[in-house]
Amino acid sequence: MADPSDHFKKGSEVEISSNDDGFRGAWYAGTVVRRAPARGKDKGKVLVEYKTLTADEAGKRPLQEMLDVVQLRPPAPRERCRSFKFSEEVDAYFNDGWWEGVITEVLENDKYSVFFRGTREQLEFGSSELRLHREWVKGQWVPPPEGECEELGQQKVTNPRTLSKDLINDKFSEGMLVEVSSDEDGFQGAWFAATIIEKLSEDKFMIEYKSLRNEDDTEFLREEADILHIRPNPPDTIVADHFNLFEEVDALYNDGWWVGVVSKVLKGQRYKVYFRGTDEEIVFQHSDLRIHQDWIDGKWVMPSQALKL
């Protein structure tokens, strides 16, 4: 297996995730300045220089930071001409970085409304400011880069919002086991098991959580959830014998599944997992981890299957 750090040699173009307040959750363009010495407190880290963030108020001195490899990835691919669909996950270029969001409305003139779960903001962007959201998994982009655009005259014009909603409504029904994400403080970034109790409207459902209870602790919590926060229960997969360094996993923590990266493989079937959203490292037993899967365009995608799409 190739060493993930091979992508981050001196002079390499990279994208950087920062854990500083106000920057967390975004990816910024940068360049590798040098690798840290093999010995010392910064062992295994990389000195990077940002292209759009500066260290001084005058904006003349580029910001440099010594970071863990798990905070770096190669520049994400981007199709030159692409339209987006309702509920599709995208990265939006905003405040000098790429921020993950969800398309909530397809507007006229090649514009889109994008909702950011982390800040609960909804902003408008042109297609030139968006790219398809991808994850860097085991040295591959998930989903993989798409082919070049078709000739304009050959493109099929459809209503993306209608198509996506029809697809989603076919997937969800009363009594179905699902996973639900929440924008409430302390729950952002996790998926919680739930059951669909009732369809309330075209894009909203009443759900009942499997592990979260109401304030009185008398029954399981029920609340409304829209289709942007619901996905099917992940399918059963072959249980991994072990997880590798830098592999993306879901960790069972505080009654939900949180996506993280294996930052250290320990003895006794234990792993140290790094969570970008909170800048925390927590040790988990093998039994509390599962293979990370993404719900992309109405399909479950595992890293090993991504290149087949």
N, C-alpha and C positions, 0 to 999 in steps of 0.2 A: 504494500500500500504506500502510495506517494506521501511524502511528508508535506502537510498543509503549509508549512512555513516556506516551502520552496517558491511559493507565489509572492513572497514578500522580501525579495532581495533588494540590495541598495539600488535606488533609482526606480523601483517598480511603482507604477501608478496603482493606487488603492482607494477604497472607500473606508471611512473610519466612523465607528459609532462611539460617541462620547457619553460619559456618565455625569458630566457636569450639569447642574441645574439650568434649565432653559434650552439645553441641547439634547437631552436624553430622548431617544426614540427616533433620531434622524441619522442619516448617513451623509458624510461630507467627503468631498474629493480631497485627496492628498497624495503625498509621495514619500516613499521610504527613504529616510536619511541614512540610517545604519542599523545593524543588529547590535544588541547589547552584548557585552563580553560573556563568554561561556560560564564564567564564575562571577559571583557578586550578587548584590541584592536584586539587580534587574535581569538576572539570568532568564533567557527565553523571551525577553521583551524586545520591542522594536521601537526605535525613535522615528516618528513620522512628522511631516510638515504639512499643515493644512493649506489648501489653495484659496479658500474663501474666508477663513477666520484669521484674525490678526491678534497679536499679543499686546499691541499698544493702541491707544485711543486715536492716534493719527492714522492708523491703518497702513503703516509702512513696513512693519515687521511681522512676517507670517508666524502664526502660532505653531510651536513644536511641543510634542508630548511623547513620553515613553509609555507605551501601551502593551497590553497582552495581545498575543496573536488572535485570540478569540474576538477581539474588537476590530479586526481587519478582514477585508475581503477584496477580491479584484473588482474593478469597476463593473457595475451591472450592465448587461447588454440592453440595448434599446432599439426597437424597430423605428425606422425613419418615418413611416406613415402608418398609423394604426388608429382605428376607432375603438371606443370602449363601451361596455355594456353596463346596464343597471346592476348593482350589487358586486361588480368586479373589483377586486383588490388592486390598488395602484399605488405608485409612489408619486408624490406631487413635489415639484421644486418650489420651496418656500423658505425665506430667511436663510439663504445660502446653502441649504441642504435638501436632501430627499426625505420626505416624511410619508409614512405608510397611512393610507386612508382607504375609504370605500366609496365608489360611485353611488350617489343617492338619487341623481337625476341627470338625464341626458337632455341638454339644452340645445337651442338653435345655434347656428354659426360655429359649430365644432367646439362648443363649450360644455363643461360638466360641473355639477355640484359634487364636492367631495367632503365626506364627513370623517373627522379625525377622532377616534375613540378616546385617545389619551387626553385631549384637551376639550372634547365635546364641542368642537367648533365645526361649522360647515362653511366652506369657502368655494369660490368659483374659479375654475382654471380653464385655460385653453388646452387643446390636445398637445401643443408643443411643450407644455409644462408638465406633462404626465408621462409615465412609463408603466408598463405592466409590473406589478410587484413580484419579485422573485426572491428565493432564499438560496444561499450558497451552502450546499450540503455535500460533504465528502468530495470536494473538488469539482462539483458540477452545479449548474444553475437549475433550479426547480421552480417553474417549468422551464424546459430548455428554450433557447432562442427560436423564434419563429422564422419562416422563410421571408424572402424579400416581398414587398407589396406587389399585389397584382396590378396590371394596367388599369387605369382609372375607368376605362370603358367596360372592363370586364367585371367590375365590382358589383355585387348584389346588394341592393339597398333594402334594408329591413328595419323594423322597429326594435332596437336592442332591448328596450325596457320591457316591452310586451313579451318577447321571446324568453327573457330571463325569468320573468314572473311566472309564466306558464310552466317553465321547467321546475321552478322552486315549489309551486303549488302541487305539482305531480309528486314531488319527493316527500311532502309532509302531510300527515293525516292524524286524526284523533287517535290517541292511544300509542302513538309512535314514540320510541325512545330516541332522544336527541341529546345534543350537548348545546349549552347556552353560554354565551359570553355576556359580561355585565360591564357597564360603564361606571358603576358605583366605586367610590374610593375604597381601595384595599382589595378590590376584586378584579381590577383591570388586568388584562393579559392572561386570564385563566378561562378554562372551559369547564362547566359544571353539568353533571348528568341530570336529565330532567325527562318528563313525559308531557306530550302535548295533550292538554285537557279539552281544548275547544278552539275552533277557528273563529276569530272575532271579525276579521275583515280580509280584504285581499292580501294584505301583507302583515297581519298581526295575529298572534296566537296567545291563548292563555296556557301557561305551562306550570308544572309543579316540579320543584326540585327534588332530587333523590336524597340530598345530604344537607341542604340548607333549610333551617327551620325559622318560623316566625319569631317575633320578639318575645312572645309569651312562652315559646318552646312547647306549644300545645299541638302543633301540626306542622307538616312540611310547608315551606313557603310557596305561595302561588303569586305569579305576577304576569303582566303582559310583556311579550317580547316580539320584536319585529323580525322579519326574515333576514335582516343584516346581522342579527346576533344569534341565529340558529343554524345548526348544521346537523346532519344525521349522526347517529352514534357510530364511531369508527368501527369498521369491520374487524372481525377476529383475524389476527395475523399470526404467523409463526413466531413463537416467543424467541427472542434473541438469546443465544447462549452467553453473549457478553456484548458490551458496548465499547466502542473505540474512542480514543482521544479525539476531541473536536467534533464528535458526532452529535447531531441534534436529537434530543429526546424530549418526551413529555414526562414530567415528574409529578407524582401524586402528593400534594401538599395543601394543607388547610382545606380539605374536601374538594379540591379542584385539580385539574391537570394544567400545569404551567410549562410552557416551552422553554428549554434551556439548552446549554451546550456542555458536554462532558469536558471539564477542564483538567481532570486528573483521574487516572484509574488507580484505585486503591486495592489493598489486599482484602480477601474475604468477601468477594462479590459486592464491593462497595465502590461508589463513584462520587467524586466531587463535581457538582453541577453549577455552572455559572449562569445567572439570569441577568440579561442585559438591562431589562426594564428597571430593576431595583439595585443593580450593581452588587448583588449578593452571591456568595458561594455557599452551598449547603451540601452536606454529605447524605447520600441516599443508599439504601439497600437496592440490590438488583430488582427485587420484587416490586419496588415502588416506581419503577421506570417502565416506559413502553416506547416502542418505535414511533418516532414523530411522523405524522401524516398530515398532508394539507388537503383541504377541500377546495378544489380549483375547478371552476366552470362546471359545477355539477358532478364532479368525479373525485374520488379519493386517490391521492397520488402519494406513493412512497418513494423515497430517494432512489431506490434501485429500479423503480418502474418509470421514473420521470422521462428518460430518454426515449420511451416507447410512445409517448403522446404525439 
